[in-house]
């Protein structure tokens, strides 16, 4: 697994976590529903990122931010739900 630099970009109520490498991006998009609730909408990882742990790094950063900033994550994205199933220790950051 590669170390990834994950940045967060927010415009109004929408945002994304993104990893950039060699002109390509991996991203996890989200919507801010309220100050204490964020929906994880979609994770998109190009083929060049497959097998590098980029998707997991994006979700991990979302979980870290939720814990620090006090919001709960609604996992609409199937990949985010699958990561939650693999990491039950993240359950405190999620809601339905």
Biopython code that builds the backbone (N, CA, C, O; Angstrom):
import numpy as np
from Bio.PDB.StructureBuilder import StructureBuilder

atoms = [
    (1, "UNK", "N", (0.850, -1.183, 0.000)),
    (1, "UNK", "CA", (0.000, 0.000, 0.000)),
    (1, "UNK", "C", (0.888, 1.236, 0.000)),
    (1, "UNK", "O", (1.923, 1.279, 0.665)),
    (2, "UNK", "N", (0.471, 2.218, -0.744)),
    (2, "UNK", "CA", (1.218, 3.451, -0.905)),
    (2, "UNK", "C", (0.678, 4.513, 0.045)),
    (2, "UNK", "O", (-0.520, 4.547, 0.327)),
    (3, "UNK", "N", (1.571, 5.388, 0.544)),
    (3, "UNK", "CA", (1.098, 6.537, 1.311)),
    (3, "UNK", "C", (0.456, 7.521, 0.345)),
    (3, "UNK", "O", (1.008, 7.834, -0.710)),
    (4, "UNK", "N", (-0.718, 7.998, 0.727)),
    (4, "UNK", "CA", (-1.454, 8.909, -0.152)),
    (4, "UNK", "C", (-1.655, 10.234, 0.556)),
    (4, "UNK", "O", (-1.876, 10.273, 1.766)),
    (5, "UNK", "N", (-1.579, 11.312, -0.193)),
    (5, "UNK", "CA", (-1.914, 12.638, 0.312)),
    (5, "UNK", "C", (-3.359, 12.905, -0.099)),
    (5, "UNK", "O", (-3.674, 13.032, -1.282)),
    (6, "UNK", "N", (-4.230, 12.987, 0.908)),
    (6, "UNK", "CA", (-5.655, 13.202, 0.677)),
    (6, "UNK", "C", (-5.975, 14.650, 1.021)),
    (6, "UNK", "O", (-5.676, 15.111, 2.122)),
    (7, "UNK", "N", (-6.577, 15.360, 0.087)),
    (7, "UNK", "CA", (-7.011, 16.729, 0.348)),
    (7, "UNK", "C", (-8.531, 16.789, 0.296)),
    (7, "UNK", "O", (-9.183, 15.980, -0.363)),
    (8, "UNK", "N", (-9.072, 17.764, 1.006)),
    (8, "UNK", "CA", (-10.524, 17.965, 1.024)),
    (8, "UNK", "C", (-10.835, 19.277, 0.330)),
    (8, "UNK", "O", (-10.215, 20.306, 0.599)),
    (9, "UNK", "N", (-11.807, 19.221, -0.567)),
    (9, "UNK", "CA", (-12.276, 20.404, -1.279)),
    (9, "UNK", "C", (-13.764, 20.550, -1.004)),
    (9, "UNK", "O", (-14.520, 19.587, -1.135)),
    (10, "UNK", "N", (-14.187, 21.751, -0.623)),
    (10, "UNK", "CA", (-15.596, 21.994, -0.325)),
    (10, "UNK", "C", (-16.048, 23.243, -1.065)),
    (10, "UNK", "O", (-15.384, 24.280, -1.048)),
    (11, "UNK", "N", (-17.208, 23.109, -1.722)),
    (11, "UNK", "CA", (-17.865, 24.252, -2.373)),
    (11, "UNK", "C", (-19.317, 24.220, -1.958)),
    (11, "UNK", "O", (-20.095, 23.389, -2.428)),
    (12, "UNK", "N", (-19.673, 25.125, -1.079)),
    (12, "UNK", "CA", (-21.051, 25.160, -0.588)),
    (12, "UNK", "C", (-21.361, 23.898, 0.199)),
    (12, "UNK", "O", (-20.669, 23.570, 1.163)),
    (13, "UNK", "N", (-22.399, 23.197, -0.215)),
    (13, "UNK", "CA", (-22.837, 21.979, 0.487)),
    (13, "UNK", "C", (-22.209, 20.707, -0.089)),
    (13, "UNK", "O", (-22.438, 19.614, 0.429)),
    (14, "UNK", "N", (-21.432, 20.842, -1.142)),
    (14, "UNK", "CA", (-20.827, 19.664, -1.789)),
    (14, "UNK", "C", (-19.310, 19.709, -1.645)),
    (14, "UNK", "O", (-18.700, 20.773, -1.537)),
    (15, "UNK", "N", (-18.731, 18.519, -1.647)),
    (15, "UNK", "CA", (-17.284, 18.468, -1.555)),
    (15, "UNK", "C", (-16.760, 17.121, -1.988)),
    (15, "UNK", "O", (-17.503, 16.233, -2.407)),
    (16, "UNK", "N", (-15.452, 17.004, -1.870)),
    (16, "UNK", "CA", (-14.819, 15.735, -2.185)),
    (16, "UNK", "C", (-13.475, 15.643, -1.484)),
    (16, "UNK", "O", (-12.837, 16.642, -1.152)),
    (17, "UNK", "N", (-13.081, 14.405, -1.277)),
    (17, "UNK", "CA", (-11.728, 14.081, -0.864)),
    (17, "UNK", "C", (-11.040, 13.591, -2.121)),
    (17, "UNK", "O", (-11.627, 12.826, -2.887)),
    (18, "UNK", "N", (-9.818, 14.013, -2.346)),
    (18, "UNK", "CA", (-9.149, 13.678, -3.602)),
    (18, "UNK", "C", (-7.684, 13.340, -3.369)),
    (18, "UNK", "O", (-7.015, 13.924, -2.516)),
    (19, "UNK", "N", (-7.209, 12.385, -4.149)),
    (19, "UNK", "CA", (-5.795, 12.031, -4.223)),
    (19, "UNK", "C", (-5.389, 12.248, -5.672)),
    (19, "UNK", "O", (-6.050, 11.759, -6.588)),
    (20, "UNK", "N", (-4.305, 12.980, -5.878)),
    (20, "UNK", "CA", (-3.821, 13.252, -7.233)),
    (20, "UNK", "C", (-2.452, 12.592, -7.419)),
    (20, "UNK", "O", (-1.595, 12.625, -6.535)),
    (21, "UNK", "N", (-2.281, 11.995, -8.594)),
    (21, "UNK", "CA", (-0.990, 11.392, -8.917)),
    (21, "UNK", "C", (-0.869, 11.264, -10.426)),
    (21, "UNK", "O", (-1.752, 10.717, -11.088)),
    (22, "UNK", "N", (0.231, 11.774, -10.961)),
    (22, "UNK", "CA", (0.521, 11.655, -12.395)),
    (22, "UNK", "C", (-0.648, 12.099, -13.273)),
    (22, "UNK", "O", (-0.966, 11.453, -14.271)),
    (23, "UNK", "N", (-1.278, 13.199, -12.892)),
    (23, "UNK", "CA", (-2.367, 13.749, -13.687)),
    (23, "UNK", "C", (-3.701, 13.038, -13.531)),
    (23, "UNK", "O", (-4.662, 13.386, -14.216)),
    (24, "UNK", "N", (-3.783, 12.059, -12.654)),
    (24, "UNK", "CA", (-5.035, 11.337, -12.427)),
    (24, "UNK", "C", (-5.513, 11.579, -11.005)),
    (24, "UNK", "O", (-4.750, 12.001, -10.137)),
    (25, "UNK", "N", (-6.808, 11.298, -10.784)),
    (25, "UNK", "CA", (-7.404, 11.521, -9.473)),
    (25, "UNK", "C", (-8.205, 10.313, -9.008)),
    (25, "UNK", "O", (-8.784, 9.573, -9.802)),
    (26, "UNK", "N", (-8.214, 10.146, -7.703)),
    (26, "UNK", "CA", (-9.156, 9.253, -7.027)),
    (26, "UNK", "C", (-9.969, 10.177, -6.132)),
    (26, "UNK", "O", (-9.410, 11.088, -5.522)),
    (27, "UNK", "N", (-11.286, 9.958, -6.040)),
    (27, "UNK", "CA", (-12.099, 10.878, -5.256)),
    (27, "UNK", "C", (-13.228, 10.170, -4.528)),
    (27, "UNK", "O", (-13.706, 9.111, -4.935)),
    (28, "UNK", "N", (-13.632, 10.798, -3.438)),
    (28, "UNK", "CA", (-14.821, 10.404, -2.680)),
    (28, "UNK", "C", (-15.652, 11.669, -2.556)),
    (28, "UNK", "O", (-15.222, 12.627, -1.914)),
    (29, "UNK", "N", (-16.841, 11.689, -3.163)),
    (29, "UNK", "CA", (-17.681, 12.879, -3.115)),
    (29, "UNK", "C", (-18.650, 12.793, -1.935)),
    (29, "UNK", "O", (-19.052, 11.708, -1.515)),
    (30, "UNK", "N", (-19.011, 13.964, -1.417)),
    (30, "UNK", "CA", (-19.932, 14.012, -0.283)),
    (30, "UNK", "C", (-20.809, 15.237, -0.354)),
    (30, "UNK", "O", (-20.519, 16.194, -1.071)),
    (31, "UNK", "N", (-21.906, 15.188, 0.415)),
    (31, "UNK", "CA", (-22.820, 16.311, 0.562)),
    (31, "UNK", "C", (-22.969, 16.614, 2.040)),
    (31, "UNK", "O", (-23.143, 15.707, 2.854)),
    (32, "UNK", "N", (-22.901, 17.889, 2.385)),
    (32, "UNK", "CA", (-23.099, 18.319, 3.767)),
    (32, "UNK", "C", (-24.597, 18.533, 3.954)),
    (32, "UNK", "O", (-25.160, 19.499, 3.439)),
    (33, "UNK", "N", (-25.231, 17.642, 4.682)),
    (33, "UNK", "CA", (-26.675, 17.706, 4.903)),
    (33, "UNK", "C", (-26.988, 18.690, 6.024)),
    (33, "UNK", "O", (-27.957, 19.444, 5.945)),
    (34, "UNK", "N", (-26.166, 18.679, 7.062)),
    (34, "UNK", "CA", (-26.303, 19.583, 8.203)),
    (34, "UNK", "C", (-24.930, 19.653, 8.869)),
    (34, "UNK", "O", (-24.021, 18.923, 8.473)),
    (35, "UNK", "N", (-24.762, 20.519, 9.875)),
    (35, "UNK", "CA", (-23.458, 20.579, 10.544)),
    (35, "UNK", "C", (-23.036, 19.255, 11.189)),
    (35, "UNK", "O", (-21.851, 19.035, 11.443)),
    (36, "UNK", "N", (-24.005, 18.378, 11.452)),
    (36, "UNK", "CA", (-23.649, 17.117, 12.104)),
    (36, "UNK", "C", (-23.925, 15.881, 11.250)),
    (36, "UNK", "O", (-23.941, 14.763, 11.767)),
    (37, "UNK", "N", (-24.144, 16.072, 9.943)),
    (37, "UNK", "CA", (-24.428, 14.920, 9.066)),
    (37, "UNK", "C", (-23.888, 15.180, 7.659)),
    (37, "UNK", "O", (-24.162, 16.213, 7.048)),
    (38, "UNK", "N", (-23.105, 14.201, 7.160)),
    (38, "UNK", "CA", (-22.530, 14.259, 5.818)),
    (38, "UNK", "C", (-22.824, 12.943, 5.111)),
    (38, "UNK", "O", (-22.621, 11.873, 5.685)),
    (39, "UNK", "N", (-23.298, 13.013, 3.875)),
    (39, "UNK", "CA", (-23.513, 11.786, 3.106)),
    (39, "UNK", "C", (-22.288, 11.529, 2.224)),
    (39, "UNK", "O", (-21.800, 12.425, 1.535)),
    (40, "UNK", "N", (-21.811, 10.301, 2.264)),
    (40, "UNK", "CA", (-20.741, 9.860, 1.362)),
    (40, "UNK", "C", (-21.442, 9.326, 0.121)),
    (40, "UNK", "O", (-22.114, 8.297, 0.184)),
    (41, "UNK", "N", (-21.290, 10.015, -1.006)),
    (41, "UNK", "CA", (-22.087, 9.734, -2.196)),
    (41, "UNK", "C", (-21.456, 8.743, -3.170)),
    (41, "UNK", "O", (-22.113, 7.804, -3.620)),
    (42, "UNK", "N", (-20.197, 8.951, -3.489)),
    (42, "UNK", "CA", (-19.576, 8.152, -4.554)),
    (42, "UNK", "C", (-18.066, 8.126, -4.367)),
    (42, "UNK", "O", (-17.463, 9.133, -3.995)),
    (43, "UNK", "N", (-17.464, 6.986, -4.622)),
    (43, "UNK", "CA", (-16.016, 6.866, -4.650)),
    (43, "UNK", "C", (-15.610, 6.449, -6.051)),
    (43, "UNK", "O", (-16.088, 5.443, -6.574)),
    (44, "UNK", "N", (-14.733, 7.223, -6.647)),
    (44, "UNK", "CA", (-14.246, 6.927, -7.989)),
    (44, "UNK", "C", (-12.733, 6.805, -7.971)),
    (44, "UNK", "O", (-12.027, 7.743, -7.602)),
    (45, "UNK", "N", (-12.242, 5.636, -8.375)),
    (45, "UNK", "CA", (-10.802, 5.380, -8.374)),
    (45, "UNK", "C", (-10.426, 4.865, -9.760)),
    (45, "UNK", "O", (-10.915, 3.821, -10.192)),
    (46, "UNK", "N", (-9.557, 5.598, -10.454)),
    (46, "UNK", "CA", (-9.150, 5.170, -11.791)),
    (46, "UNK", "C", (-8.268, 3.934, -11.704)),
    (46, "UNK", "O", (-7.726, 3.609, -10.647)),
    (47, "UNK", "N", (-8.137, 3.256, -12.827)),
    (47, "UNK", "CA", (-7.369, 2.013, -12.873)),
    (47, "UNK", "C", (-5.944, 2.188, -12.360)),
    (47, "UNK", "O", (-5.385, 1.262, -11.772)),
    (48, "UNK", "N", (-5.353, 3.351, -12.570)),
    (48, "UNK", "CA", (-3.971, 3.562, -12.132)),
    (48, "UNK", "C", (-3.830, 3.535, -10.607)),
    (48, "UNK", "O", (-2.730, 3.346, -10.087)),
    (49, "UNK", "N", (-4.938, 3.722, -9.895)),
    (49, "UNK", "CA", (-4.906, 3.693, -8.427)),
    (49, "UNK", "C", (-5.298, 2.329, -7.852)),
    (49, "UNK", "O", (-5.125, 2.093, -6.656)),
    (50, "UNK", "N", (-5.814, 1.448, -8.672)),
    (50, "UNK", "CA", (-6.305, 0.164, -8.159)),
    (50, "UNK", "C", (-5.181, -0.612, -7.486)),
    (50, "UNK", "O", (-4.064, -0.698, -7.995)),
    (51, "UNK", "N", (-5.510, -1.174, -6.326)),
    (51, "UNK", "CA", (-4.544, -1.964, -5.576)),
    (51, "UNK", "C", (-3.567, -1.155, -4.748)),
    (51, "UNK", "O", (-2.674, -1.724, -4.120)),
    (52, "UNK", "N", (-3.719, 0.173, -4.734)),
    (52, "UNK", "CA", (-2.792, 1.020, -3.976)),
    (52, "UNK", "C", (-3.339, 1.423, -2.614)),
    (52, "UNK", "O", (-2.620, 2.022, -1.813)),
    (53, "UNK", "N", (-4.605, 1.102, -2.339)),
    (53, "UNK", "CA", (-5.220, 1.524, -1.088)),
    (53, "UNK", "C", (-5.773, 2.933, -1.133)),
    (53, "UNK", "O", (-6.124, 3.496, -0.095)),
    (54, "UNK", "N", (-5.856, 3.512, -2.323)),
    (54, "UNK", "CA", (-6.341, 4.894, -2.445)),
    (54, "UNK", "C", (-7.773, 5.029, -1.952)),
    (54, "UNK", "O", (-8.084, 5.965, -1.215)),
    (55, "UNK", "N", (-8.648, 4.114, -2.344)),
    (55, "UNK", "CA", (-10.043, 4.185, -1.908)),
    (55, "UNK", "C", (-10.163, 4.123, -0.391)),
    (55, "UNK", "O", (-10.896, 4.906, 0.213)),
    (56, "UNK", "N", (-9.452, 3.202, 0.212)),
    (56, "UNK", "CA", (-9.475, 3.080, 1.676)),
    (56, "UNK", "C", (-8.915, 4.331, 2.338)),
    (56, "UNK", "O", (-9.401, 4.745, 3.390)),
    (57, "UNK", "N", (-7.894, 4.937, 1.732)),
    (57, "UNK", "CA", (-7.315, 6.171, 2.284)),
    (57, "UNK", "C", (-8.332, 7.307, 2.258)),
    (57, "UNK", "O", (-8.391, 8.110, 3.189)),
    (58, "UNK", "N", (-9.128, 7.377, 1.199)),
    (58, "UNK", "CA", (-10.159, 8.415, 1.113)),
    (58, "UNK", "C", (-11.196, 8.246, 2.227)),
    (58, "UNK", "O", (-11.570, 9.214, 2.889)),
    (59, "UNK", "N", (-11.654, 7.016, 2.425)),
    (59, "UNK", "CA", (-12.655, 6.760, 3.469)),
    (59, "UNK", "C", (-12.058, 7.005, 4.848)),
    (59, "UNK", "O", (-12.722, 7.568, 5.718)),
    (60, "UNK", "N", (-10.825, 6.591, 5.053)),
    (60, "UNK", "CA", (-10.167, 6.800, 6.340)),
    (60, "UNK", "C", (-10.089, 8.287, 6.687)),
    (60, "UNK", "O", (-10.317, 8.670, 7.835)),
    (61, "UNK", "N", (-9.769, 9.119, 5.704)),
    (61, "UNK", "CA", (-9.694, 10.565, 5.946)),
    (61, "UNK", "C", (-11.078, 11.116, 6.300)),
    (61, "UNK", "O", (-11.199, 11.961, 7.187)),
    (62, "UNK", "N", (-12.120, 10.643, 5.612)),
    (62, "UNK", "CA", (-13.480, 11.061, 5.935)),
    (62, "UNK", "C", (-13.821, 10.692, 7.378)),
    (62, "UNK", "O", (-14.378, 11.507, 8.114)),
    (63, "UNK", "N", (-13.492, 9.486, 7.778)),
    (63, "UNK", "CA", (-13.753, 9.040, 9.156)),
    (63, "UNK", "C", (-12.979, 9.903, 10.150)),
    (63, "UNK", "O", (-13.536, 10.335, 11.160)),
    (64, "UNK", "N", (-11.708, 10.156, 9.873)),
    (64, "UNK", "CA", (-10.905, 11.000, 10.768)),
    (64, "UNK", "C", (-11.526, 12.384, 10.923)),
    (64, "UNK", "O", (-11.627, 12.900, 12.036)),
    (65, "UNK", "N", (-11.942, 12.984, 9.813)),
    (65, "UNK", "CA", (-12.548, 14.314, 9.872)),
    (65, "UNK", "C", (-13.868, 14.286, 10.630)),
    (65, "UNK", "O", (-14.166, 15.212, 11.385)),
    (66, "UNK", "N", (-14.664, 13.236, 10.440)),
    (66, "UNK", "CA", (-15.939, 13.120, 11.159)),
    (66, "UNK", "C", (-15.701, 13.089, 12.664)),
    (66, "UNK", "O", (-16.406, 13.753, 13.424)),
    (67, "UNK", "N", (-14.731, 12.334, 13.081)),
    (67, "UNK", "CA", (-14.437, 12.235, 14.518)),
    (67, "UNK", "C", (-13.945, 13.557, 15.085)),
    (67, "UNK", "O", (-14.375, 13.961, 16.165)),
    (68, "UNK", "N", (-13.064, 14.226, 14.386)),
    (68, "UNK", "CA", (-12.499, 15.489, 14.867)),
    (68, "UNK", "C", (-13.536, 16.612, 14.847)),
    (68, "UNK", "O", (-13.603, 17.416, 15.776)),
    (69, "UNK", "N", (-14.346, 16.664, 13.783)),
    (69, "UNK", "CA", (-15.275, 17.774, 13.589)),
    (69, "UNK", "C", (-16.675, 17.503, 14.129)),
    (69, "UNK", "O", (-17.506, 18.411, 14.167)),
    (70, "UNK", "N", (-16.948, 16.275, 14.545)),
    (70, "UNK", "CA", (-18.208, 15.961, 15.204)),
    (70, "UNK", "C", (-19.403, 15.735, 14.301)),
    (70, "UNK", "O", (-20.538, 15.959, 14.720)),
    (71, "UNK", "N", (-19.173, 15.293, 13.060)),
    (71, "UNK", "CA", (-20.312, 14.958, 12.208)),
    (71, "UNK", "C", (-20.394, 13.445, 12.013)),
    (71, "UNK", "O", (-19.414, 12.725, 12.207)),
    (72, "UNK", "N", (-21.581, 12.981, 11.625)),
    (72, "UNK", "CA", (-21.810, 11.570, 11.350)),
    (72, "UNK", "C", (-21.877, 11.373, 9.837)),
    (72, "UNK", "O", (-22.308, 12.260, 9.100)),
    (73, "UNK", "N", (-21.445, 10.199, 9.391)),
    (73, "UNK", "CA", (-21.405, 9.872, 7.971)),
    (73, "UNK", "C", (-22.585, 8.964, 7.630)),
    (73, "UNK", "O", (-22.821, 7.962, 8.305)),
    (74, "UNK", "N", (-23.318, 9.317, 6.587)),
    (74, "UNK", "CA", (-24.372, 8.473, 6.029)),
    (74, "UNK", "C", (-23.756, 7.802, 4.795)),
    (74, "UNK", "O", (-23.463, 8.489, 3.816)),
    (75, "UNK", "N", (-23.554, 6.485, 4.818)),
    (75, "UNK", "CA", (-22.830, 5.814, 3.736)),
    (75, "UNK", "C", (-23.721, 5.427, 2.546)),
    (75, "UNK", "O", (-24.124, 4.269, 2.434)),
    (76, "UNK", "N", (-24.029, 6.373, 1.668)),
    (76, "UNK", "CA", (-24.820, 6.063, 0.479)),
    (76, "UNK", "C", (-23.987, 5.318, -0.570)),
    (76, "UNK", "O", (-24.531, 4.554, -1.367)),
    (77, "UNK", "N", (-22.700, 5.536, -0.569)),
    (77, "UNK", "CA", (-21.789, 4.910, -1.519)),
    (77, "UNK", "C", (-21.529, 3.449, -1.134)),
    (77, "UNK", "O", (-21.151, 3.178, 0.006)),
    (78, "UNK", "N", (-21.724, 2.508, -2.057)),
    (78, "UNK", "CA", (-21.477, 1.097, -1.748)),
    (78, "UNK", "C", (-20.041, 0.808, -1.305)),
    (78, "UNK", "O", (-19.822, -0.050, -0.450)),
    (79, "UNK", "N", (-19.064, 1.515, -1.875)),
    (79, "UNK", "CA", (-17.673, 1.285, -1.473)),
    (79, "UNK", "C", (-17.453, 1.714, -0.031)),
    (79, "UNK", "O", (-16.774, 1.022, 0.727)),
    (80, "UNK", "N", (-18.018, 2.845, 0.348)),
    (80, "UNK", "CA", (-17.883, 3.318, 1.732)),
    (80, "UNK", "C", (-18.548, 2.318, 2.680)),
    (80, "UNK", "O", (-18.000, 2.017, 3.740)),
    (81, "UNK", "N", (-19.713, 1.805, 2.312)),
    (81, "UNK", "CA", (-20.383, 0.785, 3.137)),
    (81, "UNK", "C", (-19.522, -0.464, 3.261)),
    (81, "UNK", "O", (-19.438, -1.053, 4.339)),
    (82, "UNK", "N", (-18.882, -0.872, 2.173)),
    (82, "UNK", "CA", (-18.017, -2.057, 2.211)),
    (82, "UNK", "C", (-16.804, -1.815, 3.108)),
    (82, "UNK", "O", (-16.372, -2.719, 3.822)),
    (83, "UNK", "N", (-16.260, -0.613, 3.074)),
    (83, "UNK", "CA", (-15.122, -0.295, 3.943)),
    (83, "UNK", "C", (-15.536, -0.303, 5.408)),
    (83, "UNK", "O", (-14.774, -0.744, 6.268)),
    (84, "UNK", "N", (-16.739, 0.182, 5.696)),
    (84, "UNK", "CA", (-17.249, 0.146, 7.061)),
    (84, "UNK", "C", (-17.363, -1.304, 7.537)),
    (84, "UNK", "O", (-17.021, -1.604, 8.681)),
    (85, "UNK", "N", (-17.836, -2.196, 6.681)),
    (85, "UNK", "CA", (-17.948, -3.612, 7.046)),
    (85, "UNK", "C", (-16.573, -4.210, 7.344)),
    (85, "UNK", "O", (-16.453, -5.084, 8.203)),
    (86, "UNK", "N", (-15.539, -3.750, 6.646)),
    (86, "UNK", "CA", (-14.175, -4.237, 6.870)),
    (86, "UNK", "C", (-13.520, -3.614, 8.091)),
    (86, "UNK", "O", (-12.573, -4.167, 8.649)),
    (87, "UNK", "N", (-14.032, -2.456, 8.505)),
    (87, "UNK", "CA", (-13.437, -1.708, 9.619)),
    (87, "UNK", "C", (-14.512, -1.382, 10.662)),
    (87, "UNK", "O", (-14.936, -0.231, 10.767)),
    (88, "UNK", "N", (-14.952, -2.369, 11.426)),
    (88, "UNK", "CA", (-15.999, -2.115, 12.420)),
    (88, "UNK", "C", (-15.588, -1.072, 13.465)),
    (88, "UNK", "O", (-16.448, -0.498, 14.132)),
    (89, "UNK", "N", (-14.299, -0.825, 13.610)),
    (89, "UNK", "CA", (-13.827, 0.194, 14.551)),
    (89, "UNK", "C", (-14.214, 1.602, 14.102)),
    (89, "UNK", "O", (-14.079, 2.554, 14.871)),
    (90, "UNK", "N", (-14.687, 1.742, 12.879)),
    (90, "UNK", "CA", (-15.143, 3.040, 12.380)),
    (90, "UNK", "C", (-16.611, 3.291, 12.663)),
    (90, "UNK", "O", (-17.106, 4.379, 12.368)),
    (91, "UNK", "N", (-17.316, 2.339, 13.217)),
    (91, "UNK", "CA", (-18.776, 2.426, 13.370)),
    (91, "UNK", "C", (-19.236, 3.672, 14.115)),
    (91, "UNK", "O", (-20.329, 4.173, 13.856)),
    (92, "UNK", "N", (-18.424, 4.177, 15.032)),
    (92, "UNK", "CA", (-18.810, 5.367, 15.805)),
    (92, "UNK", "C", (-18.975, 6.616, 14.944)),
    (92, "UNK", "O", (-19.584, 7.593, 15.380)),
    (93, "UNK", "N", (-18.438, 6.590, 13.727)),
    (93, "UNK", "CA", (-18.517, 7.759, 12.848)),
    (93, "UNK", "C", (-19.663, 7.673, 11.848)),
    (93, "UNK", "O", (-19.863, 8.593, 11.055)),
    (94, "UNK", "N", (-20.425, 6.562, 11.878)),
    (94, "UNK", "CA", (-21.465, 6.320, 10.878)),
    (94, "UNK", "C", (-22.854, 6.289, 11.486)),
    (94, "UNK", "O", (-23.038, 5.953, 12.656)),
    (95, "UNK", "N", (-23.830, 6.649, 10.657)),
    (95, "UNK", "CA", (-25.239, 6.569, 10.990)),
    (95, "UNK", "C", (-25.995, 6.183, 9.734)),
    (95, "UNK", "O", (-25.436, 6.210, 8.638)),
    (96, "UNK", "N", (-27.250, 5.826, 9.882)),
    (96, "UNK", "CA", (-28.057, 5.480, 8.697)),
    (96, "UNK", "C", (-28.815, 6.681, 8.194)),
    (96, "UNK", "O", (-29.545, 6.583, 7.208)),
]
sb = StructureBuilder()
sb.init_structure("model")
sb.init_model(0)
sb.init_chain("A")
sb.init_seg("    ")
for serial, (resi, resn, name, xyz) in enumerate(atoms, 1):
    if name == "N":
        sb.init_residue(resn, " ", resi, " ")
    sb.init_atom(name, np.array(xyz, "f"), 0.0, 1.0, " ", f" {name:<3s}", serial, name[0])
structure = sb.get_structure()
